[in-house]
Amino acid sequence: MDRNTITTLVSCLFLTARIGYAATADPTQQLGGNSPWFPGPNINDISYDVPDGCSVDMAAFVSRHGSRYPDTGAYNQWVALAEKIQAAQFTATGDYSFLQTWKPVLSNPAVQIADISIGGYKELYDMGVSYRWRYPDFYTENTPFSVFANQYPNAPRVINSARLFARGYLGPNTTYGDIYVLKSTDPKSIANSLAPSDSCPLYSDNGGGANLTTWNDLYLPAVTKRVNSHIHGNLNFTDSDVSIFPYLCGFETQITGRQSPWCNIFNEDELEKYEYAQDLRYYYGSGPGSGKNYTLMQPVLNAIVQRLVNGPNKTYVNSNGESWTPGPLIPMFTNDGQLNQLAAEIGVFDQQKPLPRTKIPDDQIFVASHYVTMRGTIGFERLTCSNKKFVRIVLNDAVYPVASCQNGPGKSCPLESYAALINQKSKSQGSFVQICGLTNTTGAGATNTATFLVDNALSWEYVVKP
């Protein structure tokens, strides 16, 4: 498809609304993985309240780290953009007047790059408090509390997110909190960490690949042309420049605590198209459309389901022979790729048709802005209703029914049925070891079930305090 054809197509492209989609007055809620955390919209019309006659006796969640400062590559883009603007001779008014004096908002890049921002600190403290309030019977003061975190090798933001959550959850006395950090690059951690794909030599996230490229070539030229029409002089933005404006909107807003002026550049229609670009990035990068990529959190999902079936407060024997009784809340922190892999596997998107590369579909449930935000969270609640056990899935505080199993209270799934569904998925997809072309057939590699949730004495984990 040549450039002229693409430009012609975009001029006559009619976009239809996604399921439950409504334009928001807050542009930071349409930025996919670049959005600060916000409660997801109730697109399934299911209350987040616990169903009548039920109680939650156990819960688990896997969360992305909180809002952060940019990584080095992204920050270098910001610096290059600022240099381009500053070198130009131009005039701009209205929503564009800020360009005359704009510069990246980081005050000390050497310290800030890639770690949690002040906005992230607030998200995570608030998250800890909200979980303590939501499940008030789950924790007794001055008793052990466990949190699990991926040791992301490029920055400490995941570990720091787990620590900040624990501080909010435990309150002033954090002595009893333990953050179990799992080293996903250790050769012994195969299929047994919060980032299993790190030990999979065949894993490759293409970032959306040709599907995203085609969509960007469809919608960005018209946006760039409109933006440049508001600027007079020799400042001429490229499609590549314009593509990072929404990124700046999200990041600057959560770093400064004020809505970034970049949020006013994309109009409502353009912002929806950018949001869909994020959907394509995640759907085809590590989600349902990524081949075997999306199966790589299966060992973690199997471990979560195992814990839910076992029930709260069960005592386990560690690999060192000692007993361990974890609590009824299982908090886990990792990165957006792993969160997205897990989202594709849990059953809520099983009926989503492949996302097209040339239009926004009218039957879209898979919307990255609704769950892979900063501090994006996939939650599992074990419901007890008249002595029967059920599971319901919660993405950013919005309930999502399992596509093939929603006959329980509040469209939950009977726990036994959900365990059977996940087991069937695991068997039909092949094991982690098979998918990754490995030869390891011991431990989690043999069972396709991670053990770190039932064994806190693994050699590739260590403990930090909140």
Buried (B, 14 or more C-beta within 10 A) or exposed (E): EEEEEBBEBBEEBEBEEBBBBEEBEEBBBBBBBBBBBBEBBEBBEBEBEBBEEBEBBBBBBBBBBBBBBBBEEBBEBBBEBBEBBEEBEBEBEEEBEBBEEBEBBBEEBEEBBBBBBBBBBBBBBBBBBEBBEBBEEBBEEEEEBBBBBBBBEEBBBBBBBBBBBBBBBBEEEBEBBBBBBBBBEBEBBBBBBBBBBBBBEEBEBBEBBEBBEBBBBBBBBBBBEBBBEEBEEEBEBEBEBBBBBBBBBBBBBBBEEEBBBBBBBBEEEBBBBBBBBBBBBBBBBBBBBBEBBBBBBBBBBBBBBBBBBEBBEBEBEBEEEEEBEBBBBBBBBBBBBBBBBBBBBBBBBBEBEEBBBBBBBEEBBBBBBBBBBBBBBBBBBBBBBEEEBBBBBBBBBBBBBBBEBBEBBBBBBBBEBBBEBBBEBBEEBBBBBEBBEBEBEEBBBEBBBBBBBBBBBBEBBEEBEB
